[in-house]
Amino acid sequence: MRKAFFLTLLFLSTFANALDQKEVKANPSFAMGDKLMCSTVQSSDKKDVGNKLTFIGLNGNQPEVMFESGMTFPYKKLFENERTLTLVLARESTSGAVDGFVIDKQNGKFSHVSAGLIPGDGVYSIATLGVCK
């Protein structure tokens, strides 16, 4: 399952390449912490630009992401080193959604890919880039 999820994220990351990461300015005063407040700067879904999200419990084993809507989801740490933190979520629901975040621990930039199925509407995929405080 982990390998399939990783391959799905790899596939979805190609959508993120269509966004211009050079336009996302690094936060020069960024300090990695247990809780990060972040904003979406670019998105393949333009209505997501400006959305806020909060990463909670990043120092622990069960980090969560709270979205602007107030919904909070538990994520798994897939990978972490001194530069990068990768969080993933596979929802076992009717949407079958998969989400992944990659946070640059040195400058606060992040990328997010999400894909799934909305019953009655069909499949979706979204890529976003942003920055954390």
N, C-alpha and C positions, 0 to 999 in steps of 0.2 A: 504494500500500500504506500509506504514512504517513497519508493522509487517512482511509482505511478504519479503521485502527487508532485514530486520534484519535476518530472517530465512535463506535467501540465503547467506548472509555474514557468518552466523554461519556454514552453510554447507561448504562454501569455505575455512573457516579457518582450516578445517581438513587437507587441502593440505599444509598449512603453517607449520603444525606440522612435516611434512616430512623433513623440513629444520632444520638445527642445530643452533638454536638461541644462543647457548653458544659460537659459533664462531664469532658472531657479538659483537665486543667490544664496550662497552659504551663510550661515549665521556665525560671524566671527567671534561672538562671545558664547557660543554653544558649549555646554558642559553636559555630558551624558549623565543621566540620573535614573532613579527608580521610576519617576513619573515625568512624562514629557507632554507639553502642550504644542500642538502642531496645526498647520494650516495647509490646505491644498492650494497650490499655485497654478498647476496645469492639469487638465483632465481631458480624456477622450469624450467625456460627457460634460459639456460646458456648464451645466447647472451645478456641478460639484465644485467648481472653482470658488475659493473663498471659504469652503466648509472647514470647520474645526474638528479635530479629534484629539483624544488624550490616550496616551499609552500609560498603563498603570501596572505596577509590580514588575518592572523590567529586570530587577535584580534577583527576583525569585524564579521558581520553576513553572509558575502558572500565570504568565502575564495576561492582561486583558486590554482590549481596545474599546474605548467609549466613543461612539460616533456622535456627531452634532445632534442627531435625532434623539439622543439619550440612550439608545440601545447599546448594550455592552456585551461583548463576546470574548470567551476565553481562547487564547491562542497557544500554540506550542512553539518552543524555541527549536528551530530546525538546525540553526548554525549560529555560532558566535565566536568571534576572535577580537583582537584589540581594535579592529577597524570597522567590523560589520556585525550587525545583528539581524537575523532573518527569522520572522515569525510566520506561522502558517495556521490555517484553519480549514478544515473540511467539515461542512455541515451535513449531518445525516438527517435531512428533511426532504420535503417535496422539491426543494430547489436544487439539491445536490451541489450547492455552491462551494467553491474553493476560493480562498483569499490568501494573499501573501503580501507581507511588508518586508522591505529591506531598508534598514536604517544605517546611514553612515555615521558611526559613533564619533567621528572627529569633527564633522562640520554641520551635523543636524539635518542634512537632506534625507528624504525618504522617497521610495517608490512603492506603489501599491497596485496590485493586479487582482481583479475579481472576475469570476465567471460563474455562471449557473443557469438555472432555468426558472422562469417565472410562469407558473401554471396559467394557461390561457393566453400568455404573450409570447412564449418561446424562450430561446436561449439569449443570453446577454454576455458581454465582456466589457470591462472598463479598466483603463489604466490611468493612474494619477501620479503626479510628482508634487512634492511639497517640502516644507522646511519646519523644523521644530525649534522651540525656544529652550 
